[in-house]
């Protein structure tokens, strides 16, 4: 399904980052994608199951979560963090600011693919 | 047991200064008045700490002495042709001052986190100015608050309570009571909707039951009004008197539509950015008729299509509104001292962020000297990251180059950037274990307190930076002497 991807702050991710980026709270709050309930139904995605989010800049596996504040069909939201960064736009429009909101993306179910932890993700992306 | 009052919270740009902490046995055991993020920081700052300097050896980070880490870090920076010095927004102004001196010494590019938050806003302000005020003025006088592309309920949890609609001002009252009744009616509505949904599932004929409509949120009410403009319904939008759901990447059109409407021009379209023009007319009228309006804008404007032009349109709208009434505008700054970073950078170099010292004097050209662009063009040959986590916040492509070159990190926590660094310095938490100065989002400087002592051997960012600067100068003097 073609969607518009937004990234941003959630209170859970804010609390998670203060717990420490190595904490479980941070992982659970940032490796997640909030989707409109109708879009979840259309795609046959169950809440809490894994999905693949891909853009022209990359792809990442995150957990699907039902958005509590719909309707926003066609718009999905991933909190700031390394999982979102795997798919955000690098276009800075000559002013230094990458485009982190309003990115064209594709979501699809990936129930058998694992969500990588911060350590695993860094190892895979940067070899360290 | 000791209670420390009037503590300034080092989490977000609100810098709430009414926090009360209870200290027992050298540890913070209780937090009063703080939000969820504040409480988490004060009660958990000692977890996931780095307690010893680390260096990368055979692909793994291993503990080392401070002297060895210092020598290695100073060598990396002194030998680099174009190092990137990035971060700064979560440390004290005093540490930033040393950092800028270091940047000049090593001839690198120094940038702060504004570059990926309100950098575009700084560019707009340089173009058209910023009619603004302090948060105290807003608290006491503002009767119309507009949050645009910002969700303070999540990013600045006490902003509404301390400075806007839920605060008790001298001339404007708090809207707590109305908010509570709204929450109650919303709960009732949700229950009714659940029942209706169940009924419609059982009996197809009743599936046509018309859904409960949103109650018309009156802008004609007395007291403070809250308008939220965002691309999705956020927690903040739920308590607003009026919520405008703008299509992603269409904020610019909406600002220009408002500018036309307040000039009493007619729009020959039925909707703008997905919102019917008649709704926009209602808001435009509310803007003109208020006594003191304020727009707080967030990254919804700077990170989406239009970027600095969105902010420019927002400021132009504010300027236009001042022909009718008093109207202010303010960016919602994220990190607790990102405003301080812009301020210190400006008074030291003349520019708020993205400053390049490679020619021996400060140069500023966002798009060229901004951290993400430097990394995407693969120009930097080393990096020093202070109190920030670009590996968790920059696009992957930019991080790839950052990680490829020697990387020195200074942070109290083991964050994503520390994990991929070559040298890691542990540091004390500013505002908890070290004192300093920070600037609130409205440019009011506030003192950060030292509440407890840092773990043994851990220094503040300022002290570590001074030592690195001293060592870099020694290396440079030595290599000059050898060259002669």
HADDOCK unambig.tbl for C-alpha pairs under 7 A between the chains (distance, minus, plus):
assign (segid A and resid 9 and name CA) (segid B and resid 154 and name CA) 6.54 0.50 0.50
assign (segid A and resid 9 and name CA) (segid B and resid 155 and name CA) 5.96 0.50 0.50
assign (segid A and resid 10 and name CA) (segid B and resid 154 and name CA) 5.17 0.50 0.50
assign (segid A and resid 10 and name CA) (segid B and resid 155 and name CA) 6.76 0.50 0.50
assign (segid A and resid 11 and name CA) (segid B and resid 154 and name CA) 4.26 0.50 0.50
assign (segid A and resid 11 and name CA) (segid B and resid 155 and name CA) 6.46 0.50 0.50
assign (segid A and resid 14 and name CA) (segid B and resid 37 and name CA) 6.14 0.50 0.50
assign (segid A and resid 15 and name CA) (segid B and resid 36 and name CA) 6.49 0.50 0.50
assign (segid A and resid 15 and name CA) (segid B and resid 37 and name CA) 4.79 0.50 0.50
assign (segid A and resid 15 and name CA) (segid B and resid 40 and name CA) 6.26 0.50 0.50
assign (segid A and resid 18 and name CA) (segid B and resid 37 and name CA) 6.51 0.50 0.50
assign (segid A and resid 18 and name CA) (segid B and resid 40 and name CA) 6.02 0.50 0.50
assign (segid A and resid 18 and name CA) (segid B and resid 41 and name CA) 5.06 0.50 0.50
assign (segid A and resid 19 and name CA) (segid B and resid 40 and name CA) 6.26 0.50 0.50
assign (segid A and resid 19 and name CA) (segid B and resid 41 and name CA) 6.60 0.50 0.50
assign (segid A and resid 19 and name CA) (segid B and resid 44 and name CA) 5.88 0.50 0.50
assign (segid A and resid 20 and name CA) (segid B and resid 48 and name CA) 6.14 0.50 0.50
assign (segid A and resid 20 and name CA) (segid B and resid 413 and name CA) 6.67 0.50 0.50
assign (segid A and resid 20 and name CA) (segid B and resid 415 and name CA) 6.93 0.50 0.50
assign (segid A and resid 21 and name CA) (segid B and resid 415 and name CA) 5.07 0.50 0.50
assign (segid A and resid 21 and name CA) (segid B and resid 416 and name CA) 6.69 0.50 0.50
assign (segid A and resid 22 and name CA) (segid B and resid 48 and name CA) 6.82 0.50 0.50
assign (segid A and resid 22 and name CA) (segid B and resid 414 and name CA) 6.83 0.50 0.50
assign (segid A and resid 22 and name CA) (segid B and resid 415 and name CA) 6.46 0.50 0.50
assign (segid A and resid 69 and name CA) (segid B and resid 233 and name CA) 5.49 0.50 0.50
assign (segid A and resid 69 and name CA) (segid B and resid 234 and name CA) 6.49 0.50 0.50
assign (segid A and resid 70 and name CA) (segid B and resid 233 and name CA) 6.46 0.50 0.50
assign (segid A and resid 72 and name CA) (segid B and resid 232 and name CA) 6.27 0.50 0.50
assign (segid A and resid 80 and name CA) (segid B and resid 393 and name CA) 6.87 0.50 0.50
assign (segid A and resid 81 and name CA) (segid B and resid 392 and name CA) 4.93 0.50 0.50
assign (segid A and resid 81 and name CA) (segid B and resid 393 and name CA) 5.81 0.50 0.50
assign (segid A and resid 82 and name CA) (segid B and resid 391 and name CA) 6.91 0.50 0.50
assign (segid A and resid 82 and name CA) (segid B and resid 392 and name CA) 4.47 0.50 0.50
assign (segid A and resid 82 and name CA) (segid B and resid 393 and name CA) 6.57 0.50 0.50
assign (segid A and resid 85 and name CA) (segid B and resid 393 and name CA) 6.62 0.50 0.50
assign (segid A and resid 85 and name CA) (segid B and resid 394 and name CA) 6.34 0.50 0.50
assign (segid A and resid 85 and name CA) (segid B and resid 395 and name CA) 4.72 0.50 0.50
assign (segid A and resid 85 and name CA) (segid B and resid 396 and name CA) 5.61 0.50 0.50
assign (segid A and resid 86 and name CA) (segid B and resid 395 and name CA) 6.57 0.50 0.50
assign (segid A and resid 86 and name CA) (segid B and resid 396 and name CA) 5.34 0.50 0.50
assign (segid A and resid 88 and name CA) (segid B and resid 395 and name CA) 6.05 0.50 0.50
assign (segid A and resid 89 and name CA) (segid B and resid 395 and name CA) 6.91 0.50 0.50
assign (segid A and resid 90 and name CA) (segid B and resid 395 and name CA) 5.97 0.50 0.50
assign (segid A and resid 94 and name CA) (segid B and resid 367 and name CA) 4.08 0.50 0.50
assign (segid A and resid 95 and name CA) (segid B and resid 366 and name CA) 4.93 0.50 0.50
assign (segid A and resid 95 and name CA) (segid B and resid 367 and name CA) 4.01 0.50 0.50
assign (segid A and resid 96 and name CA) (segid B and resid 115 and name CA) 6.28 0.50 0.50
assign (segid A and resid 96 and name CA) (segid B and resid 366 and name CA) 5.57 0.50 0.50
assign (segid A and resid 96 and name CA) (segid B and resid 367 and name CA) 4.42 0.50 0.50
assign (segid A and resid 96 and name CA) (segid B and resid 370 and name CA) 5.09 0.50 0.50
assign (segid A and resid 96 and name CA) (segid B and resid 372 and name CA) 6.14 0.50 0.50
assign (segid A and resid 96 and name CA) (segid B and resid 373 and name CA) 5.92 0.50 0.50
assign (segid A and resid 97 and name CA) (segid B and resid 115 and name CA) 6.14 0.50 0.50
assign (segid A and resid 97 and name CA) (segid B and resid 116 and name CA) 5.31 0.50 0.50
assign (segid A and resid 98 and name CA) (segid B and resid 116 and name CA) 6.92 0.50 0.50
assign (segid A and resid 98 and name CA) (segid B and resid 303 and name CA) 6.99 0.50 0.50
assign (segid A and resid 99 and name CA) (segid B and resid 303 and name CA) 5.23 0.50 0.50
assign (segid A and resid 99 and name CA) (segid B and resid 304 and name CA) 5.89 0.50 0.50
assign (segid A and resid 100 and name CA) (segid B and resid 303 and name CA) 5.33 0.50 0.50
assign (segid A and resid 100 and name CA) (segid B and resid 304 and name CA) 6.72 0.50 0.50
assign (segid A and resid 101 and name CA) (segid B and resid 303 and name CA) 5.52 0.50 0.50
assign (segid A and resid 101 and name CA) (segid B and resid 304 and name CA) 4.99 0.50 0.50
assign (segid A and resid 102 and name CA) (segid B and resid 248 and name CA) 5.62 0.50 0.50
assign (segid A and resid 102 and name CA) (segid B and resid 249 and name CA) 6.12 0.50 0.50
assign (segid A and resid 102 and name CA) (segid B and resid 304 and name CA) 5.85 0.50 0.50
assign (segid A and resid 126 and name CA) (segid B and resid 400 and name CA) 6.22 0.50 0.50
assign (segid A and resid 126 and name CA) (segid B and resid 403 and name CA) 6.89 0.50 0.50
assign (segid A and resid 128 and name CA) (segid B and resid 420 and name CA) 5.43 0.50 0.50
